[in-house]
């Protein structure tokens, strides 16, 4: 091979080729280095932030310092996503599952029960639901606000948790105006995750644990566990309490409630002392494989995302199925369609068994009423009513949790299976009582195949309830908003 010098003498134009190639390479290397330095600088640059008050409830104020997080949080107002079994769209569960009306006879959920929407809708939805009543009736305690607003920690800091829980729900409406958001989970000084609801701290203490020792990964679930849990209102003070003393399972909480002879309400048809599960997402999750593998709630529902060189948590808190690439596929390498179908397969199985249980439990309540009407005594009815109580509690422990059992499919199927077994055992017990009192079995049950028919059995006048709620919103809610503007100079617009 000829040396380069000879080649250049023979072909002088090669020099220009080498020169231009060298310039191009140097330019590209410089551009690459500049981009790396710029992105590294962007990722490490500390943002100049305005001070945020300790109990600042306005999410838009936090958003001035943390615009990416705030912009994604505002997407919780979007109600367009629907998966096969959930999402953020409006779903009237009483229309979809009319058995629930019968199962909740005597409880506010029989009036109105819809799919929970995004966090940004929390205030609007609790104001509008028929469960919080209207002008004529607004029986719910102030404790019902506890998980709905960033104003709750602010007011608790001012008056104390016990004082906050006292009184009626409608009495706190002027104070509670901002929906779930930033300061529910973050310290405004450091932005570290923190617990702002005392019920979670107290539940840990009763279990002999110090929640301040939780790791950051544990905190990425515990901030969710402030609200996405089972709870009850203890005593006349309606003190918010988590029934975790015996453990997280449906069985352990059932034993907890039975020991203290607690009931949320007495069923108006069966007269059974009933329990209402709230939304035990954290407890069900803790019995599943994801919790055992150290996955947090945020890993799936608030996955990380990047803009430029900045990595941050996506605050569009939503179903992982709406963002499989950033949630599921971080760990699972299967195709998107495969992963979604895997979820649906598990949910379908839970729903199939759950629907059978719902029909059996609703029938048991109606058969119990028939037994009372036939002259059954309290002593005769006691075993059947306890079975109904346990059957519905176990059904509700799965049904009330988000995700249709997917947080722990094996445990969900076990619990719903025991619910169905107890419901059928209750019906067998009631059959014996009915026959003993001269009735043929099966008894003729009223038609509850639609929401309207089921609510008619309970004597509901839904149009009157709706009109009463509308009147309530015209008066009390307007007063709330005016008082909030005078006191704080703002009202969150949603």
C-alpha positions in Angstrom: 0.0 0.0 0.0 1.3 3.4 -0.9 2.0 5.9 1.9 -0.5 8.7 2.4 2.0 11.4 1.2 2.4 9.7 -2.2 -1.4 9.3 -2.5 -1.8 13.0 -1.8 0.7 13.9 -4.5 -1.0 11.7 -7.0 -4.5 12.8 -6.0 -4.3 16.2 -4.2 -8.1 16.4 -3.9 -8.0 13.7 -1.3 -6.5 16.2 1.1 -9.7 18.2 0.9 -11.8 15.1 1.6 -9.7 14.3 4.7 -10.0 17.9 5.8 -13.8 18.1 5.4 -14.3 14.7 7.0 -12.2 15.8 10.0 -14.2 19.0 10.3 -17.5 17.1 10.2 -16.4 14.6 12.8 -15.2 17.3 15.1 -18.4 19.2 14.6 -20.6 16.2 15.4 -18.5 15.3 18.5 -18.8 18.8 19.7 -22.6 18.8 19.2 -22.9 15.5 21.0 -20.8 16.8 23.9 -22.8 20.0 24.1 -26.1 18.1 24.2 -24.8 15.8 27.0 -23.6 18.8 29.0 -26.8 20.6 28.4 -29.0 17.7 29.5 -26.9 17.0 32.5 -27.1 20.6 33.5 -30.8 20.6 33.0 -31.3 17.5 35.2 -29.1 18.9 38.0 -30.1 22.6 37.9 -32.0 23.5 41.1 -35.2 25.2 40.2 -35.7 28.7 41.7 -38.8 28.2 43.8 -41.1 30.5 45.7 -41.7 29.6 49.4 -44.8 27.5 50.0 -46.6 27.7 53.3 -46.8 24.6 55.5 -50.4 23.9 54.8 -50.9 25.5 51.5 -53.9 23.7 49.9 -54.0 25.3 46.5 -52.5 23.0 43.9 -52.0 25.8 41.4 -49.7 27.5 43.9 -47.5 24.4 44.1 -47.7 24.3 40.3 -45.8 27.5 39.9 -42.8 25.7 41.3 -43.4 22.3 39.9 -45.1 22.9 36.5 -44.5 19.4 35.1 -46.1 17.6 38.0 -48.9 20.1 38.1 -49.6 19.8 34.4 -49.8 16.0 34.6 -52.0 16.3 37.8 -54.5 18.4 35.9 -55.0 15.5 33.6 -56.9 13.7 36.4 -59.8 15.9 35.2 -59.9 13.9 32.0 -62.8 11.4 32.0 -62.2 9.8 28.6 -60.3 6.6 29.5 -62.3 3.4 29.9 -60.9 0.0 30.3 -63.0 -3.2 30.2 -63.8 -2.9 33.9 -63.0 0.6 34.9 -61.2 3.8 34.0 -62.2 7.4 34.6 -65.5 7.5 32.7 -68.8 7.9 34.5 -70.3 4.5 35.3 -73.5 4.2 37.3 -72.8 1.0 39.2 -76.4 0.7 40.5 -77.6 0.7 36.9 -74.9 -1.9 36.0 -75.4 -4.1 39.1 -79.0 -3.5 40.5 -78.5 -6.2 43.1 -76.4 -3.6 45.0 -79.5 -1.5 45.7 -81.0 -4.4 47.6 -77.7 -5.3 49.3 -77.4 -1.7 50.6 -81.0 -1.2 51.7 -80.9 1.4 54.6 -77.5 2.7 53.6 -76.8 5.8 51.5 -75.0 3.8 48.8 -78.4 2.4 47.7 -79.3 5.9 46.5 -76.2 6.7 44.4 -73.0 4.8 43.6 -70.8 5.7 40.7 -67.3 5.0 39.4 -64.7 7.2 41.2 -63.3 9.8 38.8 -59.9 11.4 38.9 -58.6 13.2 42.0 -59.3 16.6 40.5 -63.0 15.9 40.7 -63.0 15.0 44.4 -64.8 18.1 45.7 -67.3 18.3 42.9 -68.3 14.6 43.2 -68.7 14.6 47.0 -70.9 17.7 46.7 -73.1 16.3 44.0 -73.6 12.7 45.1 -77.0 11.8 46.6 -75.1 10.0 49.4 -74.3 13.4 51.1 -77.9 14.4 51.1 -79.7 17.6 50.4 -81.6 20.4 52.2 -84.0 18.0 53.9 -81.4 15.4 54.9 -77.6 15.7 55.1 -76.7 13.1 57.8 -73.1 12.4 56.9 -70.5 13.3 59.5 -67.7 15.8 58.8 -65.3 12.8 58.8 -66.5 12.2 55.2 -64.3 15.1 54.0 -61.1 13.4 55.3 -59.8 12.1 52.1 -61.2 14.6 49.6 -59.2 17.7 49.9 -55.8 19.4 50.6 -57.8 21.7 53.0 -58.2 18.8 55.4 -54.6 18.8 56.8 -54.8 22.6 57.0 -58.0 22.6 59.1 -56.7 19.7 61.2 -53.6 21.6 62.0 -55.8 24.5 63.1 -58.4 22.7 65.2 -57.1 19.2 65.7 -58.2 15.9 64.2 -60.7 15.0 66.8 -62.4 18.4 66.5 -62.4 18.2 62.7 -64.3 14.8 62.8 -67.1 16.2 64.9 -70.2 17.7 63.5 -72.0 17.3 60.2 -70.5 17.1 56.7 -72.3 20.2 55.5 -70.9 22.3 58.4 -67.3 22.0 57.0 -68.1 22.8 53.4 -66.9 26.4 53.4 -63.5 25.2 54.6 -63.0 22.3 52.2 -62.8 23.6 48.7 -59.6 22.3 47.0 -59.5 18.8 45.7 -56.9 16.1 46.5 -53.5 17.2 45.5 -49.9 18.2 46.3 -49.8 18.9 50.0 -51.7 15.7 50.9 -48.5 13.8 50.2 -45.5 16.3 50.1 -43.6 18.5 52.6 -43.6 22.0 51.0 -40.0 22.7 52.2 -38.2 19.5 51.0 -40.9 17.9 48.7 -40.2 14.7 50.6 -43.2 12.4 50.9 -45.1 12.8 54.2 -48.2 11.5 56.0 -50.8 14.2 56.6 -53.7 12.0 57.8 -53.4 10.9 61.5 -55.5 7.7 61.1 -52.7 6.0 59.2 -50.1 6.9 61.8 -52.3 5.7 64.6 -53.0 2.4 62.8 -49.3 1.8 62.6 -48.8 2.7 66.2 -51.4 0.2 67.3 -49.5 -2.5 65.4 -46.3 -1.5 67.2 -44.7 0.2 64.2 -43.2 3.6 63.6 -44.2 5.0 60.3 -41.3 7.4 60.3 -39.0 4.5 59.8 -40.6 3.6 56.4 -38.3 3.6 53.4 -38.9 5.9 50.5 -40.2 3.0 48.4 -42.7 2.1 51.2 -43.7 5.8 51.3 -44.6 5.6 47.6 -47.4 3.4 48.7 -48.1 4.7 52.2 -49.1 8.2 51.0 -51.8 6.3 49.0 -52.7 4.3 52.0 -53.8 7.4 53.8 -57.1 7.2 51.9 -57.3 4.0 49.7 -58.1 1.8 52.6 -60.9 0.4 54.7 -61.9 2.5 57.6 -64.8 3.2 60.0 -66.0 6.1 62.1 -65.4 5.2 65.7 -67.8 6.2 68.5 -70.1 9.2 68.7 -67.1 11.4 67.8 -66.9 9.6 64.4 -63.2 9.3 64.8 -61.6 8.0 61.6 -60.0 4.6 62.4 -58.4 1.8 60.3 -59.3 -1.8 61.5 -55.8 -3.1 61.0 -55.0 -4.3 64.6 -55.3 -8.0 63.5 -53.9 -7.7 60.0 -54.8 -6.6 56.5 -56.9 -9.6 55.4 -60.7 -9.6 55.0 -60.9 -12.3 57.6 -58.8 -10.4 60.2 -60.8 -7.2 59.8 -64.1 -9.2 60.0 -62.9 -10.6 63.3 -61.9 -7.1 64.5 -65.4 -5.8 63.8 -67.1 -8.9 65.3 -65.2 -8.7 68.5 -66.4 -5.1 69.1 -69.9 -5.9 67.8 -69.6 -3.0 65.4 -72.0 -2.3 62.5 -72.2 0.4 59.9 -76.0 0.1 59.7 -78.9 -2.3 60.1 -80.2 -3.6 56.9 -83.9 -2.4 56.4 -85.0 -5.7 54.7 -83.1 -8.5 56.5 -82.3 -6.6 59.7 -78.8 -7.9 59.5 -76.1 -5.9 61.3 -74.1 -4.8 58.3 -70.5 -3.8 57.5 -69.7 -1.5 54.5 -66.2 -1.8 53.1 -64.9 1.5 51.8 -62.0 1.0 49.3 -59.5 -1.4 50.7 -57.0 -1.0 47.8 -53.9 -1.0 50.0 -55.0 -4.0 52.1 -55.8 -6.1 49.0 -52.6 -4.9 47.4 -50.6 -6.0 50.5 -51.8 -9.6 50.0 -50.7 -9.7 46.4 -47.5 -10.6 44.5 -46.6 -7.0 43.5 -46.4 -6.0 47.2 -44.3 -9.0 47.9 -41.9 -8.1 45.1 -41.4 -4.5 46.5 -43.5 -2.7 43.9 -45.2 0.4 45.1 -48.5 2.0 44.2 -46.7 4.8 42.5 -44.7 2.5 40.3 -47.8 1.5 38.4 -50.2 4.4 38.9 -47.7 7.3 38.8 -44.7 6.0 36.8 -41.7 8.1 36.0 -41.4 10.0 32.8 -38.8 12.2 31.2 -38.9 15.6 29.4 -35.5 16.6 28.0 -33.1 15.6 30.7 -35.6 15.9 33.6 -37.0 12.7 35.1 -40.1 13.2 37.2 -43.2 11.4 38.5 -46.2 11.5 36.3 -49.0 12.9 38.6 -51.8 11.8 36.2 -52.8 9.2 38.7 -54.7 6.7 36.6 -55.2 3.1 35.6 -51.9 1.5 34.5 -53.7 0.2 31.5 -53.8 3.7 30.1 -50.0 3.9 30.1 -48.7 0.3 29.8 -45.3 1.4 28.3 -44.4 3.4 31.4 -46.1 1.2 34.0 -46.2 -2.5 33.2 -43.5 -2.8 30.6 -40.8 -1.4 32.9 -40.8 -4.9 34.4 -42.8 -7.1 32.0 -41.4 -7.5 28.5 -44.5 -8.8 26.8 -46.4 -6.9 24.2 -49.0 -4.3 25.3 -52.0 -6.3 24.0 -50.7 -9.4 25.9 -50.3 -7.6 29.1 -53.8 -6.0 28.9 -55.4 -9.3 28.1 -53.6 -10.9 31.1 -55.2 -8.2 33.3 -58.7 -8.8 31.7 -58.4 -12.5 32.1 -57.9 -12.2 35.8 -60.6 -9.5 36.2 -63.1 -11.5 34.2 -62.7 -14.4 36.6 -63.2 -12.2 39.6 -66.3 -10.6 38.1 -67.9 -13.9 37.2 -67.7 -15.2 40.7 -68.6 -11.8 42.2 -71.8 -11.5 40.1 -72.9 -14.9 41.4 -72.3 -13.8 44.9 -74.2 -10.5 44.4 -77.3 -12.4 43.3 -77.1 -14.8 46.2 -76.6 -12.1 48.8 -79.4 -9.9 47.5 -81.7 -12.9 47.4 -80.7 -13.8 51.0 -81.7 -10.3 52.2 -85.1 -10.6 50.6 -85.6 -14.2 51.9 -84.7 -12.9 55.4 -87.4 -10.3 55.1 -89.9 -13.1 54.1 -88.8 -15.0 57.2 -89.4 -12.1 59.4 -92.8 -11.5 57.8 -93.6 -15.2 58.4 -93.1 -14.7 62.1 -89.5 -15.8 62.6 -87.9 -14.9 66.0 -84.7 -13.0 66.6 -83.1 -16.1 68.0 -84.0 -18.2 65.0 -82.7 -15.5 62.6 -79.4 -14.8 64.4 -77.2 -17.4 62.6 -78.6 -16.5 59.2 -78.1 -12.8 59.7 -74.5 -13.4 60.8 -73.8 -15.4 57.6 -75.4 -12.6 55.5 -73.2 -10.0 57.3 -70.0 -12.0 56.7 -71.0 -12.9 53.1 -71.6 -9.3 52.2 -68.5 -8.0 54.0 -66.2 -10.4 52.1 -67.9 -9.6 48.8 -67.6 -5.8 49.5 -63.9 -6.2 50.5 -63.2 -7.2 47.0 -65.9 -5.2 45.2 -65.2 -1.9 46.8 -61.5 -2.1 46.0 -60.4 -0.5 42.7 -59.0 -2.8 40.0 -61.6 -5.5 40.2 -59.3 -7.8 42.2 -56.2 -7.3 40.1 -54.1 -6.0 43.0 -54.2 -9.6 44.3 -56.2 -11.9 42.1 -55.7 -15.1 44.0 -56.7 -13.6 47.3 -59.7 -11.8 45.7 -61.0 -15.1 44.3 -60.5 -16.8 47.6 -62.4 -14.0 49.5 -65.3 -13.9 47.0 -65.5 -17.6 47.0 -66.0 -17.7 50.8 -68.5 -14.9 50.4 -70.6 -17.0 48.0 -70.3 -20.0 50.3 -71.6 -18.0 53.2 -74.4 -16.5 51.2 -75.6 -19.9 50.1 -75.3 -21.3 53.7 -77.5 -18.3 54.8 -80.1 -19.1 52.2 -80.2 -22.8 53.3 -80.7 -21.6 56.9 -83.5 -19.3 55.9 -85.2 -22.0 53.9 -85.4 -24.1 57.0 -86.9 -21.2 58.9 -89.4 -20.4 56.2 -90.6 -24.0 55.9 -90.8 -24.2 59.7 -93.2 -21.2 59.6 -95.4 -22.7 56.9 -94.0 -21.1 53.8 -93.0 -22.9 50.7 -89.4 -22.6 49.4 -88.2 -21.0 47.3 -90.3 -17.9 48.1 -91.4 -15.6 45.4 -89.0 -12.6 45.3 -89.8 -9.2 43.9 -88.2 -8.2 40.6 -85.0 -6.3 41.2 -83.5 -6.7 37.7 -83.0 -2.9 37.2 -82.0 0.0 39.4 -85.4 1.6 39.2 -87.2 -1.7 40.2 -84.8 -2.3 43.0 -85.1 1.3 44.4 -88.9 1.0 44.1 -88.8 -2.0 46.4 -87.1 0.3 49.0 -89.7 3.0 48.4 -87.2 5.5 47.0 -88.4 8.7 45.3 -85.3 9.5 43.4 -86.6 12.5 41.5 -87.5 14.1 44.8 -84.0 13.3 46.1 -82.4 14.8 43.0 -84.5 18.0 43.4 -83.5 18.2 47.0 -79.9 17.9 46.1 -80.1 20.6 43.4 -81.7 22.9 46.0 -79.0 22.2 48.4 -76.3 23.0 45.9 -78.0 26.3 45.0 -78.0 27.4 48.6 -75.4 25.8 50.9 -72.8 25.2 48.2 -73.1 28.8 47.0 -72.6 30.0 50.5 -69.6 27.7 50.9 -68.0 29.2 47.8 -68.6 32.8 48.9 -67.1 32.2 52.3 -64.1 30.5 50.8 -63.4 33.4 48.5 -63.7 35.9 51.3 -61.4 34.0 53.6 -58.7 32.8 51.2 -59.3 34.9 48.1 -59.8 31.9 45.8 -61.9 28.9 44.9 -60.4 26.1 43.0 -62.1 26.1 39.5 -62.7 22.7 38.2 
